[in-house]
Structure formats: structure tokens, C-alpha cells
Amino acid sequence: MKELEELNLPEDLSYSIDHVWVQNQGEKARLGITDFAQDQLGEIVFVELPETDDAFNQGEAFCTVESLKTVVEVYIPIGGTIVTVNNELEDSPELVNNDPYEQGWLVEITPTDRAALGSLMKKDEYLEMLKGSD
């Protein structure tokens, strides 16, 4: 397991309490699980992604990640409609472990409420939350 200081947490992303990162891309937002989440899960062996055009309300499970240790549901931090899924994960789920922010992203959505982006944490707030959970 990584120490908190070793985690890769880009400054330009927002983070949810459920360890999902969000990258605001204007009309769209890209989502994935954080370096902390992938590290806690261990070796990821399968990712079940939603379909394009599926719509989710904030807080709903939108995908499942299976590791050698466990299976977890991933909760969408802002409501929206899926516009793109990372099909690379079908054959290479380990991309989530190797590169959770670039190659290992999960989905892109069109947010239903752009203001919800403001409710997410910045890097420093997310790190403080992680320190509190130790």
C-alpha cells in the first residue's frame, strides 16, 4: 500500500468522498477512480462499464470494478449521461492500476447539473479526508 505522500493526485481534478475523480472538460466531464482507490483495491482484473446514453443520478452506482481482493461498485459523484466509455479496459483492466488518470479513466459524461462540480473536493481537501480515515 502506498503512503499518502506517494499518491498521485493531480491538482486539476476534483475528487469525491467515494474516491472518484472528475476532470471538467467543458461540455463533458471525464471520471475514474483515484490512485488511492486503485491502490486499496489491489490488482484489478475486470471493469464492468455502463452503456453509452445510460443516465445516472448523483450517488448511483455506474460501474463495477473487480480486483483479486474484492468487487466494488463505483458511485457517480455528479449526475449525467454517459457519452463515452473507455473500451480499452475491456481487454486491459490493469490500466486502472497502472495509469488511473490517463489510460485508466472509466467514462465521460454530459453532466445534468454543472453546479454539482462545485460540491467536489480539490486535492488538498481530498488528502485531508484521507488523513482522517487512517
C-alpha positions as CSV (number, residue, x, y, z in Angstrom):
1,M,0.0,0.0,0.0
2,K,1.2,3.5,-0.8
3,E,1.8,6.1,1.8
4,L,-0.4,9.3,1.4
5,E,2.7,11.2,0.3
6,E,3.2,8.7,-2.6
7,L,-0.2,9.1,-4.1
8,N,-0.6,10.7,-7.5
9,L,-3.4,13.2,-7.1
10,P,-3.4,15.8,-9.9
11,E,-4.2,19.4,-8.9
12,D,-6.6,19.9,-11.9
13,L,-9.1,17.2,-10.9
14,S,-11.9,17.2,-8.4
15,Y,-12.5,14.3,-6.0
16,S,-15.5,12.7,-4.4
17,I,-15.8,11.1,-0.9
18,D,-16.2,7.8,-2.8
19,H,-12.7,8.1,-4.3
20,V,-13.8,9.0,-7.8
21,W,-12.0,11.8,-9.7
22,V,-13.7,14.2,-12.1
23,Q,-12.0,16.2,-14.8
24,N,-14.1,19.1,-16.1
25,Q,-13.8,19.2,-19.9
26,G,-16.3,21.9,-20.7
27,E,-19.4,20.3,-22.0
28,K,-18.2,16.9,-20.8
29,A,-16.6,15.5,-17.6
30,R,-14.2,12.5,-17.5
31,L,-14.4,10.2,-14.5
32,G,-12.2,7.5,-13.0
33,I,-11.2,6.0,-9.6
34,T,-8.4,7.7,-7.7
35,D,-4.9,6.4,-7.2
36,F,-5.8,5.8,-3.6
37,A,-8.8,3.7,-4.6
38,Q,-6.9,1.6,-7.1
39,D,-4.1,1.1,-4.6
40,Q,-6.5,-0.1,-1.9
41,L,-8.2,-2.5,-4.4
42,G,-5.0,-4.2,-5.5
43,E,-4.7,-5.9,-8.9
44,I,-7.8,-5.0,-11.0
45,V,-8.9,-7.9,-13.2
46,F,-12.3,-6.7,-14.6
47,V,-14.2,-3.5,-15.1
48,E,-17.9,-3.5,-15.9
49,L,-18.8,-0.2,-17.6
50,P,-22.2,1.2,-18.4
51,E,-23.5,1.7,-21.9
52,T,-23.4,5.0,-23.9
53,D,-26.5,7.0,-23.3
54,D,-27.2,5.5,-19.8
55,A,-28.2,8.2,-17.4
56,F,-27.3,8.2,-13.7
57,N,-28.4,10.4,-10.8
58,Q,-25.7,11.7,-8.4
59,G,-24.7,8.9,-6.0
60,E,-25.9,6.0,-8.1
61,A,-23.6,3.0,-8.9
62,F,-22.5,3.4,-12.5
63,C,-19.9,0.7,-12.9
64,T,-18.2,-2.2,-11.1
65,V,-14.5,-2.8,-10.5
66,E,-13.3,-6.3,-9.6
67,S,-9.9,-6.9,-8.2
68,L,-8.2,-10.1,-6.9
69,K,-9.3,-9.0,-3.4
70,T,-12.9,-7.7,-3.9
71,V,-15.6,-6.4,-6.1
72,V,-16.8,-2.8,-5.6
73,E,-19.4,-0.6,-7.1
74,V,-18.3,2.8,-8.2
75,Y,-20.7,5.7,-7.5
76,I,-21.1,8.6,-9.8
77,P,-20.3,11.9,-8.0
78,I,-22.4,14.1,-10.3
79,G,-25.4,13.1,-12.3
80,G,-25.2,12.8,-16.0
81,T,-25.5,10.8,-19.2
82,I,-22.7,8.6,-20.4
83,V,-21.3,9.8,-23.7
84,T,-18.1,7.7,-23.9
85,V,-16.8,4.6,-22.2
86,N,-13.2,3.5,-22.0
87,N,-13.4,0.3,-24.1
88,E,-9.7,-0.3,-23.6
89,L,-10.5,-1.5,-20.1
90,E,-12.4,-4.5,-21.5
91,D,-9.1,-6.2,-22.6
92,S,-6.8,-4.3,-20.2
93,P,-8.4,-3.6,-16.8
94,E,-4.9,-3.2,-15.3
95,L,-4.8,0.2,-17.0
96,V,-6.8,1.4,-13.9
97,N,-3.9,0.3,-11.7
98,N,-1.1,1.5,-14.0
99,D,-2.4,4.8,-15.0
100,P,-5.7,5.8,-13.3
101,Y,-5.8,9.3,-14.7
102,E,-4.8,9.0,-18.3
103,Q,-5.3,5.5,-19.8
104,G,-7.3,4.1,-16.9
105,W,-10.3,6.5,-16.9
106,L,-13.7,5.0,-16.9
107,V,-16.3,7.1,-18.6
108,E,-17.1,10.6,-19.9
109,I,-20.5,12.1,-19.1
110,T,-22.6,15.1,-20.0
111,P,-23.4,16.5,-16.5
112,T,-27.1,17.2,-15.8
113,D,-26.1,19.8,-13.2
114,R,-22.8,21.5,-13.8
115,A,-23.1,23.3,-10.4
116,A,-22.6,19.9,-8.8
117,L,-19.0,20.1,-9.8
118,G,-18.5,22.7,-7.2
119,S,-19.5,20.3,-4.4
120,L,-16.5,18.1,-5.1
121,M,-13.2,18.3,-3.2
122,K,-10.0,19.7,-4.5
123,K,-6.7,17.8,-4.0
124,D,-5.9,19.3,-0.6
125,E,-9.4,18.6,0.8
126,Y,-9.3,15.1,-0.5
127,L,-5.9,14.5,1.1
128,E,-7.2,15.8,4.4
129,M,-10.2,13.4,4.2
130,L,-7.7,10.5,3.5
131,K,-5.6,11.5,6.5
132,G,-8.8,11.4,8.7
133,S,-9.5,7.9,7.5
134,D,-6.2,6.4,8.6
